[in-house]
Amino acid sequence: MLMREAKALELADRGRVVRDGDSWLVFSLNGPEKYRVTLAPLYCSCPDFERRHEDCKHTLAARITS
């Protein structure tokens, strides 16, 4: 399992993913940050997604929760 997938599972298991209308709010495990996620079109406000334009742990966590 990749690190992003493991962290996504932890975010989902710990209830850090909250539906917010047509999007999701994913709260950090270790800090005050929160990221807005949409699944269609795929988007996350985190630096990892903005750099790679691919699934990050936050988008994966939202998929697990949905």
mmCIF file of the N, C-alpha and C atoms, coordinates in Angstrom:
data_MODEL
# 
_entry.id   MODEL 
# 
loop_
_atom_site.group_PDB 
_atom_site.id 
_atom_site.type_symbol 
_atom_site.label_atom_id 
_atom_site.label_alt_id 
_atom_site.label_comp_id 
_atom_site.label_asym_id 
_atom_site.label_entity_id 
_atom_site.label_seq_id 
_atom_site.pdbx_PDB_ins_code 
_atom_site.Cartn_x 
_atom_site.Cartn_y 
_atom_site.Cartn_z 
_atom_site.occupancy 
_atom_site.B_iso_or_equiv 
_atom_site.pdbx_formal_charge 
_atom_site.auth_seq_id 
_atom_site.auth_comp_id 
_atom_site.auth_asym_id 
_atom_site.auth_atom_id 
_atom_site.pdbx_PDB_model_num 
ATOM 1   N N  . MET A 1 1  ? 0.846   -1.177 0.000   1.00 0.00 ? 1  MET A N  1 
ATOM 2   C CA . MET A 1 1  ? 0.000   0.000  0.000   1.00 0.00 ? 1  MET A CA 1 
ATOM 3   C C  . MET A 1 1  ? 0.895   1.245  0.000   1.00 0.00 ? 1  MET A C  1 
ATOM 4   N N  . LEU A 1 2  ? 0.549   2.198  -0.822  1.00 0.00 ? 2  LEU A N  1 
ATOM 5   C CA . LEU A 1 2  ? 1.301   3.445  -0.895  1.00 0.00 ? 2  LEU A CA 1 
ATOM 6   C C  . LEU A 1 2  ? 1.001   4.320  0.315   1.00 0.00 ? 2  LEU A C  1 
ATOM 7   N N  . MET A 1 3  ? 1.920   5.210  0.622   1.00 0.00 ? 3  MET A N  1 
ATOM 8   C CA . MET A 1 3  ? 1.764   6.100  1.777   1.00 0.00 ? 3  MET A CA 1 
ATOM 9   C C  . MET A 1 3  ? 0.503   6.962  1.643   1.00 0.00 ? 3  MET A C  1 
ATOM 10  N N  . ARG A 1 4  ? 0.216   7.472  0.435   1.00 0.00 ? 4  ARG A N  1 
ATOM 11  C CA . ARG A 1 4  ? -0.997  8.286  0.252   1.00 0.00 ? 4  ARG A CA 1 
ATOM 12  C C  . ARG A 1 4  ? -2.251  7.482  0.580   1.00 0.00 ? 4  ARG A C  1 
ATOM 13  N N  . GLU A 1 5  ? -2.290  6.223  0.151   1.00 0.00 ? 5  GLU A N  1 
ATOM 14  C CA . GLU A 1 5  ? -3.452  5.371  0.425   1.00 0.00 ? 5  GLU A CA 1 
ATOM 15  C C  . GLU A 1 5  ? -3.583  5.095  1.919   1.00 0.00 ? 5  GLU A C  1 
ATOM 16  N N  . ALA A 1 6  ? -2.479  4.832  2.580   1.00 0.00 ? 6  ALA A N  1 
ATOM 17  C CA . ALA A 1 6  ? -2.508  4.572  4.024   1.00 0.00 ? 6  ALA A CA 1 
ATOM 18  C C  . ALA A 1 6  ? -3.002  5.800  4.789   1.00 0.00 ? 6  ALA A C  1 
ATOM 19  N N  . LYS A 1 7  ? -2.517  6.974  4.416   1.00 0.00 ? 7  LYS A N  1 
ATOM 20  C CA . LYS A 1 7  ? -2.958  8.203  5.071   1.00 0.00 ? 7  LYS A CA 1 
ATOM 21  C C  . LYS A 1 7  ? -4.430  8.487  4.771   1.00 0.00 ? 7  LYS A C  1 
ATOM 22  N N  . ALA A 1 8  ? -4.880  8.191  3.547   1.00 0.00 ? 8  ALA A N  1 
ATOM 23  C CA . ALA A 1 8  ? -6.289  8.379  3.190   1.00 0.00 ? 8  ALA A CA 1 
ATOM 24  C C  . ALA A 1 8  ? -7.183  7.498  4.055   1.00 0.00 ? 8  ALA A C  1 
ATOM 25  N N  . LEU A 1 9  ? -6.790  6.257  4.245   1.00 0.00 ? 9  LEU A N  1 
ATOM 26  C CA . LEU A 1 9  ? -7.558  5.351  5.109   1.00 0.00 ? 9  LEU A CA 1 
ATOM 27  C C  . LEU A 1 9  ? -7.616  5.883  6.539   1.00 0.00 ? 9  LEU A C  1 
ATOM 28  N N  . GLU A 1 10 ? -6.497  6.390  7.028   1.00 0.00 ? 10 GLU A N  1 
ATOM 29  C CA . GLU A 1 10 ? -6.474  6.936  8.383   1.00 0.00 ? 10 GLU A CA 1 
ATOM 30  C C  . GLU A 1 10 ? -7.392  8.162  8.495   1.00 0.00 ? 10 GLU A C  1 
ATOM 31  N N  . LEU A 1 11 ? -7.352  9.053  7.502   1.00 0.00 ? 11 LEU A N  1 
ATOM 32  C CA . LEU A 1 11 ? -8.238  10.217 7.510   1.00 0.00 ? 11 LEU A CA 1 
ATOM 33  C C  . LEU A 1 11 ? -9.704  9.794  7.547   1.00 0.00 ? 11 LEU A C  1 
ATOM 34  N N  . ALA A 1 12 ? -10.059 8.831  6.705   1.00 0.00 ? 12 ALA A N  1 
ATOM 35  C CA . ALA A 1 12 ? -11.447 8.357  6.657   1.00 0.00 ? 12 ALA A CA 1 
ATOM 36  C C  . ALA A 1 12 ? -11.836 7.657  7.966   1.00 0.00 ? 12 ALA A C  1 
ATOM 37  N N  . ASP A 1 13 ? -10.964 6.793  8.471   1.00 0.00 ? 13 ASP A N  1 
ATOM 38  C CA . ASP A 1 13 ? -11.253 6.040  9.699   1.00 0.00 ? 13 ASP A CA 1 
ATOM 39  C C  . ASP A 1 13 ? -11.406 6.949  10.914  1.00 0.00 ? 13 ASP A C  1 
ATOM 40  N N  . ARG A 1 14 ? -10.684 8.040  10.930  1.00 0.00 ? 14 ARG A N  1 
ATOM 41  C CA . ARG A 1 14 ? -10.728 8.943  12.082  1.00 0.00 ? 14 ARG A CA 1 
ATOM 42  C C  . ARG A 1 14 ? -11.770 10.046 11.933  1.00 0.00 ? 14 ARG A C  1 
ATOM 43  N N  . GLY A 1 15 ? -12.611 9.957  10.900  1.00 0.00 ? 15 GLY A N  1 
ATOM 44  C CA . GLY A 1 15 ? -13.698 10.911 10.739  1.00 0.00 ? 15 GLY A CA 1 
ATOM 45  C C  . GLY A 1 15 ? -13.254 12.307 10.350  1.00 0.00 ? 15 GLY A C  1 
ATOM 46  N N  . ARG A 1 16 ? -12.137 12.410 9.647   1.00 0.00 ? 16 ARG A N  1 
ATOM 47  C CA . ARG A 1 16 ? -11.597 13.709 9.265   1.00 0.00 ? 16 ARG A CA 1 
ATOM 48  C C  . ARG A 1 16 ? -12.121 14.199 7.916   1.00 0.00 ? 16 ARG A C  1 
ATOM 49  N N  . VAL A 1 17 ? -13.105 13.490 7.343   1.00 0.00 ? 17 VAL A N  1 
ATOM 50  C CA . VAL A 1 17 ? -13.681 13.834 6.039   1.00 0.00 ? 17 VAL A CA 1 
ATOM 51  C C  . VAL A 1 17 ? -15.161 14.155 6.235   1.00 0.00 ? 17 VAL A C  1 
ATOM 52  N N  . VAL A 1 18 ? -15.559 15.369 5.871   1.00 0.00 ? 18 VAL A N  1 
ATOM 53  C CA . VAL A 1 18 ? -16.918 15.845 6.119   1.00 0.00 ? 18 VAL A CA 1 
ATOM 54  C C  . VAL A 1 18 ? -17.522 16.353 4.818   1.00 0.00 ? 18 VAL A C  1 
ATOM 55  N N  . ARG A 1 19 ? -18.714 15.865 4.505   1.00 0.00 ? 19 ARG A N  1 
ATOM 56  C CA . ARG A 1 19 ? -19.429 16.340 3.313   1.00 0.00 ? 19 ARG A CA 1 
ATOM 57  C C  . ARG A 1 19 ? -19.826 17.801 3.516   1.00 0.00 ? 19 ARG A C  1 
ATOM 58  N N  . ASP A 1 20 ? -19.646 18.621 2.485   1.00 0.00 ? 20 ASP A N  1 
ATOM 59  C CA . ASP A 1 20 ? -19.990 20.035 2.548   1.00 0.00 ? 20 ASP A CA 1 
ATOM 60  C C  . ASP A 1 20 ? -20.632 20.424 1.217   1.00 0.00 ? 20 ASP A C  1 
ATOM 61  N N  . GLY A 1 21 ? -21.923 20.148 1.089   1.00 0.00 ? 21 GLY A N  1 
ATOM 62  C CA . GLY A 1 21 ? -22.616 20.415 -0.170  1.00 0.00 ? 21 GLY A CA 1 
ATOM 63  C C  . GLY A 1 21 ? -22.133 19.478 -1.261  1.00 0.00 ? 21 GLY A C  1 
ATOM 64  N N  . ASP A 1 22 ? -21.634 20.048 -2.357  1.00 0.00 ? 22 ASP A N  1 
ATOM 65  C CA . ASP A 1 22 ? -21.133 19.254 -3.472  1.00 0.00 ? 22 ASP A CA 1 
ATOM 66  C C  . ASP A 1 22 ? -19.655 18.904 -3.335  1.00 0.00 ? 22 ASP A C  1 
ATOM 67  N N  . SER A 1 23 ? -19.069 19.251 -2.206  1.00 0.00 ? 23 SER A N  1 
ATOM 68  C CA . SER A 1 23 ? -17.645 18.982 -2.012  1.00 0.00 ? 23 SER A CA 1 
ATOM 69  C C  . SER A 1 23 ? -17.424 18.359 -0.635  1.00 0.00 ? 23 SER A C  1 
ATOM 70  N N  . TRP A 1 24 ? -16.182 18.171 -0.302  1.00 0.00 ? 24 TRP A N  1 
ATOM 71  C CA . TRP A 1 24 ? -15.775 17.583 0.975   1.00 0.00 ? 24 TRP A CA 1 
ATOM 72  C C  . TRP A 1 24 ? -14.772 18.503 1.640   1.00 0.00 ? 24 TRP A C  1 
ATOM 73  N N  . LEU A 1 25 ? -14.778 18.537 2.960   1.00 0.00 ? 25 LEU A N  1 
ATOM 74  C CA . LEU A 1 25 ? -13.711 19.161 3.724   1.00 0.00 ? 25 LEU A CA 1 
ATOM 75  C C  . LEU A 1 25 ? -12.923 18.037 4.368   1.00 0.00 ? 25 LEU A C  1 
ATOM 76  N N  . VAL A 1 26 ? -11.637 18.049 4.162   1.00 0.00 ? 26 VAL A N  1 
ATOM 77  C CA . VAL A 1 26 ? -10.766 17.025 4.748   1.00 0.00 ? 26 VAL A CA 1 
ATOM 78  C C  . VAL A 1 26 ? -9.817  17.750 5.692   1.00 0.00 ? 26 VAL A C  1 
ATOM 79  N N  . PHE A 1 27 ? -9.909  17.388 6.966   1.00 0.00 ? 27 PHE A N  1 
ATOM 80  C CA . PHE A 1 27 ? -9.143  18.045 8.018   1.00 0.00 ? 27 PHE A CA 1 
ATOM 81  C C  . PHE A 1 27 ? -7.843  17.286 8.273   1.00 0.00 ? 27 PHE A C  1 
ATOM 82  N N  . SER A 1 28 ? -6.788  18.033 8.504   1.00 0.00 ? 28 SER A N  1 
ATOM 83  C CA . SER A 1 28 ? -5.481  17.453 8.783   1.00 0.00 ? 28 SER A CA 1 
ATOM 84  C C  . SER A 1 28 ? -5.531  16.588 10.045  1.00 0.00 ? 28 SER A C  1 
ATOM 85  N N  . LEU A 1 29 ? -4.678  15.588 10.092  1.00 0.00 ? 29 LEU A N  1 
ATOM 86  C CA . LEU A 1 29 ? -4.564  14.752 11.286  1.00 0.00 ? 29 LEU A CA 1 
ATOM 87  C C  . LEU A 1 29 ? -3.738  15.437 12.374  1.00 0.00 ? 29 LEU A C  1 
ATOM 88  N N  . ASN A 1 30 ? -2.820  16.314 11.963  1.00 0.00 ? 30 ASN A N  1 
ATOM 89  C CA . ASN A 1 30 ? -1.836  16.844 12.917  1.00 0.00 ? 30 ASN A CA 1 
ATOM 90  C C  . ASN A 1 30 ? -1.783  18.358 13.013  1.00 0.00 ? 30 ASN A C  1 
ATOM 91  N N  . GLY A 1 31 ? -2.695  19.043 12.378  1.00 0.00 ? 31 GLY A N  1 
ATOM 92  C CA . GLY A 1 31 ? -2.623  20.494 12.415  1.00 0.00 ? 31 GLY A CA 1 
ATOM 93  C C  . GLY A 1 31 ? -3.971  21.120 12.124  1.00 0.00 ? 31 GLY A C  1 
ATOM 94  N N  . PRO A 1 32 ? -3.994  22.428 11.997  1.00 0.00 ? 32 PRO A N  1 
ATOM 95  C CA . PRO A 1 32 ? -5.257  23.141 11.804  1.00 0.00 ? 32 PRO A CA 1 
ATOM 96  C C  . PRO A 1 32 ? -5.733  23.198 10.344  1.00 0.00 ? 32 PRO A C  1 
ATOM 97  N N  . GLU A 1 33 ? -4.927  22.671 9.427   1.00 0.00 ? 33 GLU A N  1 
ATOM 98  C CA . GLU A 1 33 ? -5.270  22.784 8.014   1.00 0.00 ? 33 GLU A CA 1 
ATOM 99  C C  . GLU A 1 33 ? -6.512  21.971 7.658   1.00 0.00 ? 33 GLU A C  1 
ATOM 100 N N  . LYS A 1 34 ? -7.236  22.488 6.658   1.00 0.00 ? 34 LYS A N  1 
ATOM 101 C CA . LYS A 1 34 ? -8.336  21.737 6.060   1.00 0.00 ? 34 LYS A CA 1 
ATOM 102 C C  . LYS A 1 34 ? -8.295  22.017 4.571   1.00 0.00 ? 34 LYS A C  1 
ATOM 103 N N  . TYR A 1 35 ? -8.704  21.038 3.799   1.00 0.00 ? 35 TYR A N  1 
ATOM 104 C CA . TYR A 1 35 ? -8.629  21.137 2.346   1.00 0.00 ? 35 TYR A CA 1 
ATOM 105 C C  . TYR A 1 35 ? -9.984  20.841 1.733   1.00 0.00 ? 35 TYR A C  1 
ATOM 106 N N  . ARG A 1 36 ? -10.341 21.609 0.727   1.00 0.00 ? 36 ARG A N  1 
ATOM 107 C CA . ARG A 1 36 ? -11.595 21.398 0.004   1.00 0.00 ? 36 ARG A CA 1 
ATOM 108 C C  . ARG A 1 36 ? -11.317 20.447 -1.148  1.00 0.00 ? 36 ARG A C  1 
ATOM 109 N N  . VAL A 1 37 ? -12.193 19.443 -1.273  1.00 0.00 ? 37 VAL A N  1 
ATOM 110 C CA . VAL A 1 37 ? -12.052 18.403 -2.291  1.00 0.00 ? 37 VAL A CA 1 
ATOM 111 C C  . VAL A 1 37 ? -13.345 18.295 -3.087  1.00 0.00 ? 37 VAL A C  1 
ATOM 112 N N  . THR A 1 38 ? -13.226 18.174 -4.402  1.00 0.00 ? 38 THR A N  1 
ATOM 113 C CA . THR A 1 38 ? -14.346 17.757 -5.247  1.00 0.00 ? 38 THR A CA 1 
ATOM 114 C C  . THR A 1 38 ? -13.879 16.534 -6.026  1.00 0.00 ? 38 THR A C  1 
ATOM 115 N N  . LEU A 1 39 ? -14.813 15.639 -6.271  1.00 0.00 ? 39 LEU A N  1 
ATOM 116 C CA . LEU A 1 39 ? -14.470 14.407 -6.988  1.00 0.00 ? 39 LEU A CA 1 
ATOM 117 C C  . LEU A 1 39 ? -14.772 14.504 -8.473  1.00 0.00 ? 39 LEU A C  1 
ATOM 118 N N  . ALA A 1 40 ? -15.707 15.377 -8.865  1.00 0.00 ? 40 ALA A N  1 
ATOM 119 C CA . ALA A 1 40 ? -16.030 15.556 -10.277 1.00 0.00 ? 40 ALA A CA 1 
ATOM 120 C C  . ALA A 1 40 ? -16.343 17.026 -10.514 1.00 0.00 ? 40 ALA A C  1 
ATOM 121 N N  . PRO A 1 41 ? -15.430 17.790 -11.043 1.00 0.00 ? 41 PRO A N  1 
ATOM 122 C CA . PRO A 1 41 ? -14.088 17.376 -11.477 1.00 0.00 ? 41 PRO A CA 1 
ATOM 123 C C  . PRO A 1 41 ? -13.169 17.190 -10.271 1.00 0.00 ? 41 PRO A C  1 
ATOM 124 N N  . LEU A 1 42 ? -12.161 16.357 -10.447 1.00 0.00 ? 42 LEU A N  1 
ATOM 125 C CA . LEU A 1 42 ? -11.225 16.062 -9.375  1.00 0.00 ? 42 LEU A CA 1 
ATOM 126 C C  . LEU A 1 42 ? -10.424 17.310 -9.021  1.00 0.00 ? 42 LEU A C  1 
ATOM 127 N N  . TYR A 1 43 ? -10.461 17.674 -7.732  1.00 0.00 ? 43 TYR A N  1 
ATOM 128 C CA . TYR A 1 43 ? -9.740  18.856 -7.256  1.00 0.00 ? 43 TYR A CA 1 
ATOM 129 C C  . TYR A 1 43 ? -9.507  18.743 -5.755  1.00 0.00 ? 43 TYR A C  1 
ATOM 130 N N  . CYS A 1 44 ? -8.356  19.235 -5.320  1.00 0.00 ? 44 CYS A N  1 
ATOM 131 C CA . CYS A 1 44 ? -8.075  19.421 -3.898  1.00 0.00 ? 44 CYS A CA 1 
ATOM 132 C C  . CYS A 1 44 ? -7.243  20.684 -3.764  1.00 0.00 ? 44 CYS A C  1 
ATOM 133 N N  . SER A 1 45 ? -7.462  21.419 -2.695  1.00 0.00 ? 45 SER A N  1 
ATOM 134 C CA . SER A 1 45 ? -6.749  22.670 -2.486  1.00 0.00 ? 45 SER A CA 1 
ATOM 135 C C  . SER A 1 45 ? -5.364  22.478 -1.856  1.00 0.00 ? 45 SER A C  1 
ATOM 136 N N  . CYS A 1 46 ? -4.933  21.241 -1.650  1.00 0.00 ? 46 CYS A N  1 
ATOM 137 C CA . CYS A 1 46 ? -3.632  20.997 -1.020  1.00 0.00 ? 46 CYS A CA 1 
ATOM 138 C C  . CYS A 1 46 ? -2.476  21.181 -2.019  1.00 0.00 ? 46 CYS A C  1 
ATOM 139 N N  . PRO A 1 47 ? -1.279  21.456 -1.507  1.00 0.00 ? 47 PRO A N  1 
ATOM 140 C CA . PRO A 1 47 ? -0.114  21.647 -2.375  1.00 0.00 ? 47 PRO A CA 1 
ATOM 141 C C  . PRO A 1 47 ? 0.241   20.406 -3.202  1.00 0.00 ? 47 PRO A C  1 
ATOM 142 N N  . ASP A 1 48 ? 0.055   19.210 -2.668  1.00 0.00 ? 48 ASP A N  1 
ATOM 143 C CA . ASP A 1 48 ? 0.377   17.981 -3.401  1.00 0.00 ? 48 ASP A CA 1 
ATOM 144 C C  . ASP A 1 48 ? -0.470  17.873 -4.664  1.00 0.00 ? 48 ASP A C  1 
ATOM 145 N N  . PHE A 1 49 ? -1.780  18.094 -4.538  1.00 0.00 ? 49 PHE A N  1 
ATOM 146 C CA . PHE A 1 49 ? -2.647  18.019 -5.710  1.00 0.00 ? 49 PHE A CA 1 
ATOM 147 C C  . PHE A 1 49 ? -2.321  19.151 -6.695  1.00 0.00 ? 49 PHE A C  1 
ATOM 148 N N  . GLU A 1 50 ? -2.093  20.334 -6.181  1.00 0.00 ? 50 GLU A N  1 
ATOM 149 C CA . GLU A 1 50 ? -1.801  21.465 -7.061  1.00 0.00 ? 50 GLU A CA 1 
ATOM 150 C C  . GLU A 1 50 ? -0.517  21.243 -7.851  1.00 0.00 ? 50 GLU A C  1 
ATOM 151 N N  . ARG A 1 51 ? 0.427   20.517 -7.289  1.00 0.00 ? 51 ARG A N  1 
ATOM 152 C CA . ARG A 1 51 ? 1.688   20.224 -7.963  1.00 0.00 ? 51 ARG A CA 1 
ATOM 153 C C  . ARG A 1 51 ? 1.541   19.078 -8.956  1.00 0.00 ? 51 ARG A C  1 
ATOM 154 N N  . ARG A 1 52 ? 0.834   18.011 -8.575  1.00 0.00 ? 52 ARG A N  1 
ATOM 155 C CA . ARG A 1 52 ? 0.787   16.789 -9.386  1.00 0.00 ? 52 ARG A CA 1 
ATOM 156 C C  . ARG A 1 52 ? -0.475  16.654 -10.248 1.00 0.00 ? 52 ARG A C  1 
ATOM 157 N N  . HIS A 1 53 ? -1.570  17.289 -9.854  1.00 0.00 ? 53 HIS A N  1 
ATOM 158 C CA . HIS A 1 53 ? -2.863  17.157 -10.555 1.00 0.00 ? 53 HIS A CA 1 
ATOM 159 C C  . HIS A 1 53 ? -3.297  15.696 -10.672 1.00 0.00 ? 53 HIS A C  1 
ATOM 160 N N  . GLU A 1 54 ? -3.059  14.936 -9.599  1.00 0.00 ? 54 GLU A N  1 
ATOM 161 C CA . GLU A 1 54 ? -3.458  13.535 -9.471  1.00 0.00 ? 54 GLU A CA 1 
ATOM 162 C C  . GLU A 1 54 ? -3.995  13.334 -8.060  1.00 0.00 ? 54 GLU A C  1 
ATOM 163 N N  . ASP A 1 55 ? -4.614  12.167 -7.840  1.00 0.00 ? 55 ASP A N  1 
ATOM 164 C CA . ASP A 1 55 ? -5.147  11.876 -6.501  1.00 0.00 ? 55 ASP A CA 1 
ATOM 165 C C  . ASP A 1 55 ? -4.098  12.133 -5.427  1.00 0.00 ? 55 ASP A C  1 
ATOM 166 N N  . CYS A 1 56 ? -4.527  12.805 -4.380  1.00 0.00 ? 56 CYS A N  1 
ATOM 167 C CA . CYS A 1 56 ? -3.727  13.001 -3.172  1.00 0.00 ? 56 CYS A CA 1 
ATOM 168 C C  . CYS A 1 56 ? -4.430  12.236 -2.047  1.00 0.00 ? 56 CYS A C  1 
ATOM 169 N N  . LYS A 1 57 ? -3.871  12.272 -0.855  1.00 0.00 ? 57 LYS A N  1 
ATOM 170 C CA . LYS A 1 57 ? -4.504  11.546 0.250   1.00 0.00 ? 57 LYS A CA 1 
ATOM 171 C C  . LYS A 1 57 ? -5.896  12.103 0.565   1.00 0.00 ? 57 LYS A C  1 
ATOM 172 N N  . HIS A 1 58 ? -6.110  13.387 0.306   1.00 0.00 ? 58 HIS A N  1 
ATOM 173 C CA . HIS A 1 58 ? -7.405  13.996 0.602   1.00 0.00 ? 58 HIS A CA 1 
ATOM 174 C C  . HIS A 1 58 ? -8.479  13.547 -0.385  1.00 0.00 ? 58 HIS A C  1 
ATOM 175 N N  . THR A 1 59 ? -8.155  13.497 -1.678  1.00 0.00 ? 59 THR A N  1 
ATOM 176 C CA . THR A 1 59 ? -9.136  13.025 -2.665  1.00 0.00 ? 59 THR A CA 1 
ATOM 177 C C  . THR A 1 59 ? -9.412  11.542 -2.458  1.00 0.00 ? 59 THR A C  1 
ATOM 178 N N  . LEU A 1 60 ? -8.387  10.779 -2.133  1.00 0.00 ? 60 LEU A N  1 
ATOM 179 C CA . LEU A 1 60 ? -8.588  9.348  -1.867  1.00 0.00 ? 60 LEU A CA 1 
ATOM 180 C C  . LEU A 1 60 ? -9.466  9.152  -0.629  1.00 0.00 ? 60 LEU A C  1 
ATOM 181 N N  . ALA A 1 61 ? -9.264  9.961  0.409   1.00 0.00 ? 61 ALA A N  1 
ATOM 182 C CA . ALA A 1 61 ? -10.082 9.863  1.619   1.00 0.00 ? 61 ALA A CA 1 
ATOM 183 C C  . ALA A 1 61 ? -11.541 10.200 1.315   1.00 0.00 ? 61 ALA A C  1 
ATOM 184 N N  . ALA A 1 62 ? -11.772 11.203 0.474   1.00 0.00 ? 62 ALA A N  1 
ATOM 185 C CA . ALA A 1 62 ? -13.145 11.559 0.098   1.00 0.00 ? 62 ALA A CA 1 
ATOM 186 C C  . ALA A 1 62 ? -13.788 10.420 -0.692  1.00 0.00 ? 62 ALA A C  1 
ATOM 187 N N  . ARG A 1 63 ? -13.029 9.783  -1.571  1.00 0.00 ? 63 ARG A N  1 
ATOM 188 C CA . ARG A 1 63 ? -13.578 8.625  -2.325  1.00 0.00 ? 63 ARG A CA 1 
ATOM 189 C C  . ARG A 1 63 ? -13.953 7.487  -1.375  1.00 0.00 ? 63 ARG A C  1 
ATOM 190 N N  . ILE A 1 64 ? -13.104 7.227  -0.396  1.00 0.00 ? 64 ILE A N  1 
ATOM 191 C CA . ILE A 1 64 ? -13.379 6.156  0.576   1.00 0.00 ? 64 ILE A CA 1 
ATOM 192 C C  . ILE A 1 64 ? -14.653 6.466  1.351   1.00 0.00 ? 64 ILE A C  1 
ATOM 193 N N  . THR A 1 65 ? -14.831 7.723  1.726   1.00 0.00 ? 65 THR A N  1 
ATOM 194 C CA . THR A 1 65 ? -15.967 8.132  2.551   1.00 0.00 ? 65 THR A CA 1 
ATOM 195 C C  . THR A 1 65 ? -17.260 8.198  1.767   1.00 0.00 ? 65 THR A C  1 
ATOM 196 N N  . SER A 1 66 ? -17.163 8.513  0.479   1.00 0.00 ? 66 SER A N  1 
ATOM 197 C CA . SER A 1 66 ? -18.396 8.693  -0.319  1.00 0.00 ? 66 SER A CA 1 
ATOM 198 C C  . SER A 1 66 ? -19.108 7.387  -0.596  1.00 0.00 ? 66 SER A C  1 
# 
